[in-house]
Amino acid sequence: MELGPYYIDYNSRLGEDFSEYKFDDQGVPFSRLHYQPNWKYNPITVCQYGLYHFNKYLRTASQKSKILFLNQANWLVKNASPGPNKSLIWSYLFDIEYYQIKAPWISGMAQGQALSVLLRAHQLTGEKKYLTTARLVWRIFNVESKMGGIISKFPDGSPVIEEYPLTSGISGVLNGFIFAVFGIYDFSLYSEEKAAQEKFTQFINSLKANLNRYDNGFWSYYDLFTPLRLTSKTYHRLHLEQLKALYNITGDEFFQDYYLRWHKYSTSNKCNLQWFLQKLWQKIANKSPILYKQIIDAIRIFLHGNVWGLMNLGSKGEGVVILPSAKLANAQNIFLGNHTLVNRSVYLWAGKKSKIVIGDYCGVSPGTFIISSNHGVKAGQKWRYQEYDEADIIIGNDVWIGAYSIILPGVRIGDGAIIAAGAVVNKEVKPNTIVGGVPAKKIGERK
């Protein structure tokens, strides 16, 4: 069966536009691999550059792109060397300290993408060398990492193709696994061999059984190596493109569902802030765990009560001022009128089923608690395990609430009222009334 365009169109948003490489006289790129000082050929970069030009050739009929694509395929044929199980491979000749990999090693991602290049080169030219090389490359996909190959296992025993194979354990780089699966798919289509089709199905089922391991609830993980690392934003976008491609290839809504979920992460302000905090952990935790904990605790307290709240307010009028140390709980049920001031260390605690509504030109002084949800206190039941008692709090316009006051669930405060400092308000306050004390009682009127 004929192969179409490659499944990923490489560009700068996906971290690869090929602008930072040097090229030999055949247009084959050199790169600096894993911070190595010298420019070297990287089989993965060679494959991706070839696939970039294959797609460009299909779109534009550019003969230059056709030549550059075939030059990458020719480099692969020329530089393949014998590997395990009578395969052909491209070896990496440097260590990777992070994964504790010693040279030489084979990348399953490189092997898979080489299949995608070589099979398209054969389709384009009919030259036997490309198909012969591809068939020998295929043989490495039967060799486990512990035997010098590229196949490891997830904790459930399902197979994973390793971009960075370990002799024991799993690195489990997700994008590398999926790129390799694209190569398996190409070989199964092009060869029409039943064994190849069964292997593709095996890897798809493995992905479906283990994709949840890469989902932390607000972002995707790059790999499964300890400690787990969130992807960069670029790699998260790449995961999205790969999931779309898997859905297009298989028609399985499982991959579409994951695409939609992870896309939602990337567009959520809350998820992006959580991503930032977690990436901060990755940068400084190992260098100074105590400092990290102090910083992150302070940031979380601030974000939980203030930033999340500001982002999710039910409504906020013009000219509202909320000072940084104020805390807002269930902010979607908090509604603030125009030109209202919420001062330092104020706590607005709306319930999940109850609202706090504050009108225009109000002032909420420092240390005030306004609570529309409180613990139940029925006799015979432990208070911690009772349902919350909830009732809306409605505060009118031009109300001044003095410092360290407490407004309890169900209270209505009329326009122009003043709450004296330290008052505990548990019942309605009429317009223009001044109340104070515990519990609050009328102590005057505005005239």
N, C-alpha and C positions, 0 to 999 in steps of 0.2 A: 504494500500500500504506500502511496506517495506521502512524503512528509511535507508539511506546510511550514509557515514561519515559525521561528523559535518562540518559546512560550513567554519569554521575558524580553522586553525592549529595553536595553541598557541605556541609562541616562544619569545625569548628575544627581537627581533626586533619589536614585537607587544606589548611589555611591560609586558609579562607574561611568565616566564619559571618555576615558582613555586620553585625557588631556595632560596627565602627569607622567607619561612614560617616554622613554627613548625607544627608537625603532632601528632595526638593522636594515640592510639595503633591500630586503625583500618585504619590508613593512611588518615584520614580526616584532612585537613589543618586548622590551626589557622592563623589569620592575625591581624594586627593592623589597625583598621578601622578609616580613617579620623583623623589621629594623636591621636587616643585614646591610653592611656598609656598601657593598658593590652591586652594580646593576646585573641582573641575571634573568634568564628566561624563566617564566612561571607558567607551567602548563595550563593552569586555570585561566590566567589572563590571556594566553594565546587562544584558548577555546572561546572565551567570551568575546574577544575582539573579532574572531572569525564569525561567530553567530550574529554579532552586531552587523557585520557587513553582509551576511547572508540575508538578513531581514531587509537591510537597505537595498540590496540588489533586487529582491522581490518587489519592493515598493516602487523603485525608480528605474530599474533595468540598467543601473550604472555598471558599466564594464569595469571600471576601477574597483568597485566594491566586489564584483565577482572575482577579480584577480586576487585582491587582498584576502578574500575568504579562502580561496584555494591555496594561497601561500601559507595560511595557518594550518590547513589540513596537511599540506606537504611537510611542514615542520613536524607535525605530530607523527607522520609515517616515518620520517627520517630519524627522529630522536627516541622512538619507542625502543625499550630494551626488554630482554626476557625476564619474566617474573614467575611467581608460584603458579602451580597447576598449568604449566606450559602456556602462560598468558603473556601478553605484552603490556608493559606498564611505563609510567614516567615517574622516576624516583625524585624525591626531594632530599638534598644532600646537606642539610643543616639540622641542628637540634631545635626543638621548641621547648624552652624552659617551662613555660606556663603549664603545658600538658605533660611535661616530663617525657617527651618523645625524643628518641635518639635516632640520628641519621644512620642509614637511609630509611625512608618511610614512603608509603604510597597514600595518596589522597583519593578516597572514594568519589569525592566531588569531581576531581580532575578526570578520573576514569569515566564517570558518567557523562560529563560534558564532552569528552573526546568522542564518545559514541555518537552524540548528537551532531558533532561536526563531520565526522568521517562518513556517516550514513548519508548526510545531505550532499557531501562532496561526491560520493558514488552516484547518487541520484542525478546530480547535475552533469557529471562527465561520463559516467559509465565505466570509469577506470577501475580495474579489479583491485588494485593495491589498497584502495580505501576500504572496500568491503572485507578483504582478507585481514587487514589490520583490525577492523572493528570486531570481527569474529574472535580474534585472539584476545582482544581487550575484554570481551564478554566473559572470558573464563575466570577473571579475577573475582567476579561477583559470587563465586562459589567458595571463596577462601576466607576463613575467619581471621580476625585481627591477631589473635594469639598465635596463628600460624604464619604471620607475615602478610596477611591479607587486609581486607577493609570491612569485614562484616562483624559487628558486635551484637549484643542483645540488650533490649530493654529489660527492666526488672521483671516484666511478665513473661519473658522468654521470646518475645517477638524480635525479628531481626531489624537492625538499623545499619545503614551504610554510613561509614564514618569518614568525614572530611579529615579528621585527625585521629587515626586509629591508635588505640592504646593496647598494650599487651595484656592488660587486665582492667576490668571496669569499662566505663563508657564515657566518651566526651559528648557525643550526641548533639553535634551542631545541627540545628534544625534546617537552616537554609541549605547547607551542604548536602544533607540527606535528601531534601526535595529536589535539588538540582540533579543529584544522581538518579533519583526516581524518574525524572524526565528522560534521562538517557536510557533507562530500562524500558520505558514506554516506547521510545523511538525504535529500539531494537526489536521489541515485540511486534510493533506495527510493520516494520520494514522486512523483517525476516519471516513473519507469519508463523513462527515456530511455537508450538503448543507450550513447550517448556519455558520459553521466554514470557509468554502471556501469563502462565501460572506464577512466574516469579514476580511479574508486575503486580498481579492481584495480591500476592503475599505481602509485598511492601506497602501497598495501599491499605490493606487491612491492619498492618502494623502501625502505620501512621494514624489511622482512625482510633486504634486502641490506646495510643499513647500521646496524642496531641494535647490532651488535657494537662500533661506534665509541663508543658511550655506556657501555660496560662496561669498567671498569679492573681487574677481578679481585676487588674487594671492595666496590664501590659503583657508583652510576650517575653519569654526568656530566650537568650541567644543559644544556650546549650544546657546540658544536664551535668556538667562538671561541677564539683564542689569547690567554692561556694557558687550557688546559682547566680547568674548575671543577667540583668535585664538587657535587652537589645538597645542599641542606639535608636534614635528616631529613624535614621536611614534604614537600618536593618528591619525595623518594625514595618516600614513601608514595603520593603522587599518581601517580608512574610505575607503581607496582604496581596501583593501581586502574584505570589506563588499559590496562595489559596484560591484566588480567582482562576488561575490556570488549572489547578487540580479539579475545580468544579467543572470547568469547560471540557476537560479531558474525560472525566468519569461521569458527569451528570449527577453526581452524588450530592444531595443537599447538605450533607454533613459539612462539607468544605465551604459551602456558601454560608452556612450558619456561623462557622468560625470566622469567616471573612467579615461578616456583619458585626459580630461581637468585637473583634479586634479593631475594626474600623471605628467603632463607637469609642473604644479606648482612646484612639489617636485624636478624636475630635472633642473629647471631654476635658474641660479645664481642670476638673478635679483629678482625673487620671494623669494629666500631664504634670500637675504639681506633685502627685504621689511618685511619679516616675523620677522627677527631679530629686526628691528626697532620697529615693532608693539609690540613684546614681551617686548622690553625695556620699552615701554609705560605702559604695564600692570604691570611691576615691580615697576616703580618709580613714575608714574603719580599721584597716590593717595597720596603718601607721600610728594611730592614736585612738584606741577604742574608748578610753575614758573621756577624752575631749569630744569625740563623736557623740557619745551618749548624752553629754551635757548639752551640746548644740542641738541635737535632734529632738530631745525632750522639750526644750524651749520652743523650737519651731513647731512641733506638733501641737503643743498646748495653744500657741498663738493661732495656728491655722485652723485647728478644730473649732475653736470658739469664735473666731473672727473672720478669717478669709473665707472658709467654707460658707459661713453665715452670710457674708456680704454677697457672695456669688449666688445665693439661693433664696434671698429675701422674697417674701410674697409680693411686696411692692415697696418702693421707696420714692417719696416725693422729691420735688426740687429743693435744693439747698439743705438737704439732710446732712448732719455731721455725726459720724460714729467714731469715737476716739479708739485708738488701737487696742487698748486693753479690755474693751467691752467684749462680752461673750454672748453669743446668740445660739440657742438650741432650737432645733426644728424650725429653722429660719423661714422655711416655706410658708409657715403659719404666722409670720410676723409682718405687720403692715404699718408703715411709718408715713405720716403726712408730711406736708411741705414745711421746710425750715425748722425741723425738730432736731434737738441736740441730745445725743446719747453719750453721756460723759464717761470718764475713766472708771474702770472696774464695775460697770453696770452689768447685771446679768438678766437678760431677757430669755426666759425659759418658757417657750410655747409647748403645748402638748402635741402629740401626734394627731389628736382629734379635737384640739381646741386652739383658739387664736388669741393673739395679742394685737390689738388695734390701738395705735396712738395717733392722735389727730395732728393738726397744724400748729406750728409755733409753740411746741411743748418743750420743756426742759427736764431731763432725767438726770439728777445729780449723782456724783460719784458714790459708788458702793451700793446703789439701789438694786433690789431684787424684785422683778416682776414675774410672777410664776402662775401660769394658767393650768399647771398640772402638778399634782402633789400625791404623795403616798396615801393609800387608803389606811384607815385606822380602826377598822371594825374589831370588836372584841372577839377573842377566841381564835384569831388568825395572826400569824407572824406578820408584822407590818411590811417587812422586806418583800414578802411574796404576794401581797395583795395587789389588785388592779389599781391603777392610778385614778384618783378623782380629778376630773377635768371639767373646766367651764371657761368660756371666753372671758377675757378682760377687755373692756372697752373704755378708752380714755379719750375725752373730748379734746377741743381746741384750747390753746392758751392755758395749759395746765402746767404748774411748776411742782415737781416732786422733789422734796428735800433729800439731802444726803442720807444714805444708809436706811432708807425706808424700805418696807416690804409690802408689796401689793399681792394679795392672795387670789386664788381662782374665783371667778364669777363676779368680781368687783366691777361696778360701773362708776366712773368718775366724770362728773359733768363739766361743761365748758367753764373755764376761768377758775377752777378750784385750785387750792394750794394744799399740798401735803407737807406738814412740818417734818423736819429732820428726825429720823429714828422712829417714825410712826409705823405701826402695823395695821394695814387697812384690810378689813375682812368683810365690809359691807358697803353699800352704795354711798357715794359722796355727791351731794346736790351741787348744781352749778354755783360758782362764786363762793363756795364754802371753804373755810380754812379748818383743817382737822389736824390733830396731833395726839400722841400717846399710844399706849398699848392696852387694849385695842384702841384704834383711833376714834376720837370723838370730836364733835364740833367745838372749836375754840374761838371762832370768829367768822367774819364775812368780809369779802372785798366790797368796798363802796366807792 
